[in-house]
Amino acid sequence: MNPKLRLDRQRLLELLRQMLRIRRFEAKCVELYQAQKIRGFLHLYDGEEAVSVGVMAVLRPEDWVVATYREHGQALARGIPMRPLMAEMLGKLEGCCRGRGGSMHIFDAATRFLGGNAIVGGGLPLSVGTALADKMQGRAALTACFFGEGAVDEGEFHECLNLAQLWRLPVLFVCENNLYAMGTPLAIAEAETDIAKKAACYRMASEAVDGMDVVAVEAAAARAVERIRAGEGPVFLECRTYRFRAHSMFDAQLYRTKEEVEAWRARDPIERLAGWMSEVSLLHAGERAAIEAEIDREIADAVAFAEAGTLEPVEELERFVLMDEVPQERLFAAAGARP
């Protein structure tokens, strides 16, 4: 299978814009965090943008997305509007989760974004569940499940891969292998560091791809999605990437050297794409600056919207805690299913 990708100038510009949008959005989040306007934990996607942008490019609106707590990139690439996303970061009622989720628990029913998950590997069983539901009801949707290589240590990783392959479920497993599970190097935690081989143990189609190359990621994701939609079962995609910033804002990064970080920065997915496009005259003079200016205006608007937002009244904090407070028919309707 070799699906043809549309890699004309406009398409490449859109890939570049999406990565820049994620990078600059998170840079603003750092400023807001340091100003104590964003509270709690903040896990940045800086350096890994090519993974979410490349994968989301081949998904359809009816597909599900399951993410991790480092999910700002997936959320933006999936199409969650920046205004409610920024409001959620600031804990405001106008946020996509009414300010209850914050940075680590972004959820949006409209884009079928099933949330960031603070539990390592916690999204894997969710993806198997949505894929099983779609298969049982004859729907054409698939589920893209993002997780880090640290999740490979979890028992649910093996359980979910086994069930997905056994039942031939429409799941695209996307491992964002950034070499460090929090601060633990991959080679210290895993006897077999080739993550894609672990999926092959379950006779699942698997592929490792350069996660710092958005075009390579999109091409690999397109091959995987074509296979899944053809009814050939799940596919495992290992995207070998790197985060330029710390695991979280509280991380001193004592487990890796500055030289290592700089070596990976030389492979920055944004600069690689922009540099190549400039070389072949697909990115014109001043065009990147214009894109960045447009993004900065969008970010400024989102920040203003969030800062002008409201906090949820204290008397409503117990709402949505119990399941029976939400009518079942609404839940099933949101999922496109029948009670």
C-alpha positions as a printed NumPy array, in Angstrom:
array([[  0.   ,   0.   ,   0.   ],
       [  1.333,   3.383,  -0.962],
       [ -1.327,   6.088,  -0.539],
       [ -0.538,   9.277,  -2.377],
       [ -0.146,  12.343,  -0.197],
       [ -1.029,  15.833,  -1.344],
       [  2.252,  17.623,  -0.73 ],
       [  1.773,  20.748,  -2.81 ],
       [  2.911,  24.151,  -1.585],
       [ -0.346,  25.004,   0.189],
       [ -0.392,  21.673,   1.964],
       [  3.178,  22.079,   3.191],
       [  2.444,  25.621,   4.335],
       [ -0.457,  24.277,   6.385],
       [  1.751,  21.651,   8.039],
       [  4.281,  24.368,   8.876],
       [  1.568,  26.67 ,  10.196],
       [  0.125,  23.983,  12.438],
       [  3.511,  23.189,  13.99 ],
       [  4.286,  26.874,  14.515],
       [  0.864,  27.351,  16.058],
       [  1.532,  24.638,  18.644],
       [  5.057,  25.872,  19.396],
       [  4.014,  29.506,  19.886],
       [  0.875,  28.634,  21.85 ],
       [  2.973,  26.696,  24.34 ],
       [  5.573,  29.449,  24.557],
       [  2.781,  31.776,  25.649],
       [  1.624,  29.142,  28.146],
       [  5.101,  29.218,  29.709],
       [  4.775,  32.974,  30.204],
       [  1.337,  32.58 ,  31.749],
       [  2.577,  29.789,  33.999],
       [  5.463,  31.887,  35.242],
       [  2.977,  34.679,  35.92 ],
       [  0.957,  32.153,  37.974],
       [ -2.046,  32.481,  35.685],
       [ -1.778,  28.802,  34.74 ],
       [ -1.598,  26.587,  37.814],
       [ -0.796,  22.953,  38.52 ],
       [  1.333,  20.929,  36.123],
       [  2.351,  21.939,  32.62 ],
       [  3.877,  19.39 ,  30.225],
       [  5.099,  20.929,  26.992],
       [  5.174,  19.398,  23.516],
       [  8.065,  21.539,  22.265],
       [  9.983,  19.464,  19.68 ],
       [  7.306,  16.812,  19.148],
       [  4.941,  18.867,  16.984],
       [  5.527,  16.812,  13.842],
       [  3.91 ,  13.761,  15.434],
       [  0.48 ,  15.193,  16.204],
       [  0.364,  17.371,  13.084],
       [  1.381,  14.494,  10.812],
       [ -1.071,  12.009,  12.31 ],
       [ -4.042,  14.378,  12.591],
       [ -3.618,  15.289,   8.933],
       [ -4.924,  11.878,   7.859],
       [ -7.786,  11.495,  10.335],
       [-11.455,  12.161,   9.615],
       [-13.935,  14.137,  11.76 ],
       [-15.676,  10.919,  12.86 ],
       [-12.464,   9.393,  14.232],
       [-11.652,   9.412,  17.957],
       [ -8.459,  10.768,  19.5  ],
       [ -7.124,   9.616,  22.876],
       [ -4.189,  11.606,  24.257],
       [ -1.778,  11.841,  27.171],
       [ -1.161,  14.656,  29.654],
       [  1.21 ,  16.238,  27.076],
       [ -1.765,  16.887,  24.811],
       [ -1.785,  20.575,  23.844],
       [ -0.298,  19.693,  20.464],
       [ -2.852,  16.995,  19.738],
       [ -5.689,  19.255,  20.892],
       [ -4.724,  22.118,  18.588],
       [ -3.924,  19.843,  15.656],
       [ -7.269,  18.083,  16.089],
       [ -9.091,  21.386,  15.743],
       [-10.088,  22.406,  19.253],
       [-10.459,  26.204,  18.994],
       [ -7.719,  28.146,  20.741],
       [-10.063,  30.353,  22.749],
       [-11.708,  27.61 ,  24.837],
       [ -8.404,  25.753,  25.001],
       [ -6.607,  28.736,  26.516],
       [ -9.546,  29.386,  28.834],
       [ -9.238,  25.802,  30.037],
       [ -5.546,  26.305,  30.705],
       [ -6.448,  29.244,  32.933],
       [ -9.164,  27.252,  34.7  ],
       [-12.01 ,  29.401,  33.411],
       [-15.651,  28.447,  33.008],
       [-15.436,  29.28 ,  29.291],
       [-12.861,  26.51 ,  28.833],
       [-13.644,  23.352,  26.885],
       [-14.033,  21.492,  30.21 ],
       [-15.466,  24.412,  32.196],
       [-12.012,  24.913,  33.713],
       [-12.188,  21.569,  35.497],
       [ -9.59 ,  19.768,  33.411],
       [ -6.787,  22.263,  33.026],
       [ -3.615,  21.457,  31.148],
       [ -3.603,  17.704,  31.76 ],
       [ -7.237,  16.813,  31.029],
       [ -8.331,  18.516,  27.809],
       [-11.587,  17.055,  26.443],
       [-13.796,  18.128,  23.562],
       [-16.816,  16.156,  22.387],
       [-17.251,  18.181,  19.195],
       [-13.881,  17.055,  17.809],
       [-14.119,  13.58 ,  19.399],
       [-11.069,  14.388,  21.496],
       [-11.394,  12.015,  24.439],
       [ -9.114,  13.87 ,  26.726],
       [ -5.659,  14.067,  28.067],
       [ -5.011,  11.309,  30.58 ],
       [ -2.764,  11.813,  33.588],
       [ -2.369,   8.054,  34.136],
       [  0.571,   6.64 ,  32.187],
       [ -0.964,   4.328,  29.592],
       [ -4.453,   5.161,  30.855],
       [ -5.717,   6.027,  27.395],
       [ -4.94 ,   2.623,  25.921],
       [ -8.008,   0.822,  27.335],
       [-10.198,   3.764,  26.28 ],
       [ -9.026,   3.403,  22.694],
       [ -9.783,  -0.304,  22.654],
       [-13.252,   0.454,  24.034],
       [-14.144,   3.093,  21.44 ],
       [-12.779,   0.945,  18.618],
       [-14.749,  -2.081,  19.833],
       [-17.928,   0.017,  20.018],
       [-17.404,   1.311,  16.48 ],
       [-16.787,  -2.18 ,  15.137],
       [-19.801,  -3.677,  16.903],
       [-22.082,  -0.947,  15.558],
       [-20.67 ,  -1.045,  12.055],
       [-19.271,   2.483,  12.039],
       [-16.335,   3.445,   9.827],
       [-14.466,   5.443,  12.49 ],
       [-11.074,   4.557,  13.879],
       [ -9.362,   5.571,  17.13 ],
       [ -5.929,   7.191,  17.241],
       [ -4.308,   6.592,  20.619],
       [ -1.242,   8.641,  21.597],
       [  1.076,   7.548,  24.408],
       [  4.726,   7.805,  25.414],
       [  7.29 ,   5.026,  25.469],
       [  6.974,   4.975,  29.265],
       [  3.536,   3.391,  28.833],
       [  5.2  ,   0.333,  27.324],
       [  6.104,  -0.744,  30.868],
       [  2.44 ,  -0.926,  31.852],
       [  0.5  ,  -4.165,  31.788],
       [ -2.405,  -2.488,  30.02 ],
       [ -0.126,  -1.773,  27.058],
       [  0.262,  -5.49 ,  26.404],
       [ -3.345,  -6.298,  27.269],
       [ -4.671,  -3.668,  24.885],
       [ -2.394,  -4.554,  21.995],
       [ -3.337,  -8.187,  22.418],
       [ -7.094,  -7.517,  22.446],
       [ -6.921,  -5.034,  19.582],
       [ -5.113,  -7.521,  17.382],
       [ -7.204, -10.483,  18.52 ],
       [-10.437,  -8.665,  17.687],
       [ -8.98 ,  -6.807,  14.688],
       [-10.066,  -3.449,  16.05 ],
       [ -9.67 ,  -0.137,  14.161],
       [ -6.983,   1.401,  16.377],
       [ -3.944,   3.422,  15.369],
       [ -1.493,   3.14 ,  18.263],
       [  0.9  ,   6.116,  18.17 ],
       [  3.898,   5.818,  20.484],
       [  5.639,   9.165,  20.942],
       [  9.055,   7.836,  21.862],
       [ 10.985,  10.811,  23.258],
       [ 13.578,   8.561,  24.964],
       [ 12.745,   9.543,  28.556],
       [  9.815,   8.377,  30.658],
       [  9.831,  11.413,  32.946],
       [ 13.549,  11.183,  33.778],
       [ 14.263,   7.516,  33.074],
       [ 16.273,   6.805,  29.899],
       [ 14.705,   4.203,  27.659],
       [ 17.766,   1.915,  27.782],
       [ 17.545,   1.685,  31.575],
       [ 13.857,   0.755,  31.616],
       [ 13.581,  -1.509,  28.559],
       [ 15.593,  -4.61 ,  27.67 ],
       [ 14.336,  -4.163,  24.082],
       [ 14.529,  -0.501,  23.092],
       [ 13.031,  -1.007,  19.623],
       [  9.449,  -0.252,  20.637],
       [  7.969,  -1.175,  17.251],
       [  9.189,  -4.745,  17.753],
       [  6.97 ,  -5.083,  20.808],
       [  3.876,  -4.62 ,  18.663],
       [  5.193,  -7.149,  16.173],
       [  5.154,  -9.69 ,  19.005],
       [  1.371,  -9.548,  18.792],
       [  1.511, -10.019,  15.01 ],
       [  0.415,  -6.416,  14.627],
       [  1.565,  -4.366,  11.673],
       [  4.114,  -1.886,  13.001],
       [  6.466,   0.775,  11.723],
       [  9.071,   3.105,  13.224],
       [  9.324,   6.586,  11.718],
       [ 11.395,   9.735,  12.186],
       [  9.142,  11.746,  14.483],
       [ 11.091,  14.931,  13.717],
       [  9.943,  14.874,  10.071],
       [  6.289,  15.856,   9.665],
       [  6.111,  14.613,   6.07 ],
       [  7.486,  11.204,   7.075],
       [  4.994,  10.993,   9.939],
       [  2.066,  11.892,   7.703],
       [  3.14 ,   9.334,   5.109],
       [  3.479,   6.576,   7.71 ],
       [  0.149,   7.526,   9.312],
       [ -1.535,   7.497,   5.899],
       [ -0.259,   3.971,   5.234],
       [ -1.442,   2.848,   8.643],
       [ -4.869,   4.457,   8.363],
       [ -5.455,   2.997,   4.909],
       [ -4.743,  -0.462,   6.292],
       [ -7.033,   0.055,   9.291],
       [ -9.915,   1.395,   7.183],
       [ -9.568,  -1.621,   4.902],
       [-10.458,  -3.814,   7.871],
       [ -7.   ,  -5.291,   8.365],
       [ -6.879,  -4.594,  12.089],
       [ -4.831,  -2.224,  14.252],
       [ -1.482,  -0.671,  13.338],
       [  1.328,   0.435,  15.636],
       [  3.344,   3.532,  14.766],
       [  6.478,   4.393,  16.747],
       [  7.419,   8.037,  16.226],
       [ 11.001,   8.605,  17.371],
       [ 11.023,  12.156,  18.639],
       [ 12.418,  14.379,  21.401],
       [ 11.134,  17.04 ,  23.752],
       [ 13.323,  20.122,  23.886],
       [ 12.002,  21.299,  27.234],
       [ 11.821,  19.556,  30.59 ],
       [  9.335,  16.79 ,  31.379],
       [  7.292,  19.388,  33.249],
       [  7.877,  22.852,  34.639],
       [  9.187,  21.301,  37.88 ],
       [ 11.84 ,  19.147,  36.175],
       [ 15.518,  20.062,  36.729],
       [ 16.575,  17.804,  33.8  ],
       [ 19.535,  16.281,  35.616],
       [ 19.23 ,  13.075,  33.595],
       [ 20.378,  14.483,  30.225],
       [ 23.093,  16.83 ,  29.006],
       [ 22.754,  20.205,  27.339],
       [ 24.826,  18.814,  24.461],
       [ 22.253,  16.104,  23.851],
       [ 19.399,  18.599,  23.811],
       [ 21.256,  20.869,  21.384],
       [ 22.022,  17.926,  19.101],
       [ 18.314,  17.165,  18.883],
       [ 17.474,  20.843,  18.413],
       [ 19.454,  20.658,  15.198],
       [ 16.696,  18.326,  13.985],
       [ 13.878,  20.697,  14.96 ],
       [ 10.862,  19.602,  12.854],
       [  9.804,  23.182,  12.216],
       [ 13.22 ,  24.327,  11.041],
       [ 13.7  ,  21.182,   8.947],
       [ 10.479,  21.723,   7.038],
       [ 10.908,  25.496,   6.726],
       [ 14.526,  25.119,   5.63 ],
       [ 13.72 ,  22.554,   2.957],
       [ 10.769,  24.579,   1.688],
       [ 12.988,  27.646,   1.387],
       [ 15.643,  25.677,  -0.497],
       [ 13.144,  24.487,  -3.114],
       [ 11.359,  27.872,  -3.323],
       [  8.152,  26.664,  -1.657],
       [  8.479,  29.126,   1.23 ],
       [  8.809,  32.674,  -0.01 ],
       [ 10.592,  35.595,   1.635],
       [  8.581,  37.048,   4.502],
       [  5.996,  34.283,   4.377],
       [  6.996,  32.625,   7.636],
       [  7.009,  35.973,   9.441],
       [  3.496,  36.633,   8.14 ],
       [  2.313,  33.218,   9.377],
       [  3.856,  33.825,  12.794],
       [  2.253,  37.273,  13.034],
       [ -1.152,  35.77 ,  12.247],
       [ -0.632,  33.088,  14.9  ],
       [  0.457,  35.667,  17.46 ],
       [ -2.75 ,  37.612,  16.859],
       [ -4.77 ,  34.448,  17.392],
       [ -2.881,  33.728,  20.623],
       [ -3.335,  37.296,  21.888],
       [ -7.063,  37.019,  21.211],
       [ -7.24 ,  33.671,  23.029],
       [ -5.362,  35.05 ,  26.049],
       [ -7.652,  38.091,  26.215],
       [-10.676,  35.801,  25.992],
       [ -9.351,  33.556,  28.755],
       [ -8.335,  36.359,  31.078],
       [-11.745,  37.974,  30.687],
       [-13.394,  34.67 ,  31.518],
       [-15.083,  33.702,  34.759],
       [-14.404,  31.154,  37.471],
       [-17.036,  28.532,  38.16 ],
       [-19.18 ,  29.499,  41.155],
       [-18.265,  27.595,  44.304],
       [-21.855,  26.405,  44.698],
       [-21.606,  24.54 ,  41.368],
       [-18.399,  22.629,  42.087],
       [-20.319,  19.435,  42.884],
       [-22.062,  19.4  ,  39.496],
       [-21.093,  16.624,  37.059],
       [-19.542,  14.565,  39.853],
       [-22.184,  11.842,  39.778],
       [-23.007,  10.024,  36.549],
       [-26.768,  10.072,  37.106],
       [-26.766,  13.857,  36.832],
       [-26.267,  13.573,  33.062],
       [-29.2  ,  12.021,  31.125],
       [-28.095,   8.796,  29.434],
       [-29.67 ,   9.738,  26.134],
       [-27.377,  12.778,  25.937],
       [-24.299,  10.632,  26.503],
       [-25.276,   8.149,  23.818],
       [-26.201,  10.916,  21.394],
       [-22.789,  12.551,  21.881],
       [-21.129,   9.252,  20.992],
       [-23.419,   8.603,  18.035],
       [-24.676,   5.426,  19.662],
       [-27.985,   3.961,  20.858],
       [-28.865,   3.247,  24.514]])
